Amino acid sequence: MELDLDAALVTSIARLAAVDVPAGDMPALLDVLRNQVEMAATLRALPYDDVPPITSMDPRWV
């Protein structure tokens, strides 16, 4: 799945979340969000067939 992140989409999402994004912050925010989407795509591409689901919380995770 390809996600085309642009300023209009980020502005719409921010408006839904009632978050003000100053215009000067938009280029940096777009870079961060694109990086996160790229990282998520990398994780989705990994083979998880033999990985059991997490069904309990390890206290060391908090």
C-alpha angles and dihedrals in degrees: 000000000000116000115200104209115194135155093265093055093045091048091051092050091046090051091052089051092046091240122143114220112193113224091239091059096050099087093052092043091051090051092051094046093047089051091051092049090049091050091049091051089053090052093047089055093059119101109251098169094113097038115103118221120257107255101167138042118245109214090221089069094071 
